[in-house]
Amino acid sequence: MLPYALVVPIDAEEDGVVGEHTEDQEHGVKPARPPLTAARARGMTAGLREAMDDVRRSVAVLAARARDAHAARVWLPLGHSSWELYCEAEVGISRAQAYRILDIARALAAIHEAVTAGPDLSRTRDTGPAAAAAMSRN
């Protein structure tokens, strides 16, 4: 299967880029499109959800690998004097992008810790109003 960026849209002729050039396009008039069916809209929405899930998984994998590479100081055995220079030379990303990815890794780790923490570790106010008021006074 091709990556999403290389997949031709199902209705490529409808995207206004691929296909024949018509006289109407020269005058700014879009050709009439057939109405979108609910089934087709559901299919497009399912494809969009699948792509979003793929992006979420990819970002999580990227962040974890960047975190691990940074923690291991991979730049040193490869002859780079810093994380920033390593990322630019080996991965092709800027200093700012490299640190944003590490920030994402830290945020994902914090979310994971918060989600997996036991209920006795939380000071959330998901209890009744009286208990929440008592916690506020502490």
Secondary structure by P-SEA (a helix, b strand, c coil): cccccccccccccccccccccccccccccccccccccaaaaaaaaaaaaaaaaaaaaaaaaaaaaaaaaaaaccccccccccaaaaaaccccccaaaaaaaaaaaaaaaaaaaaaaccccccccccccaaaaaaaaac
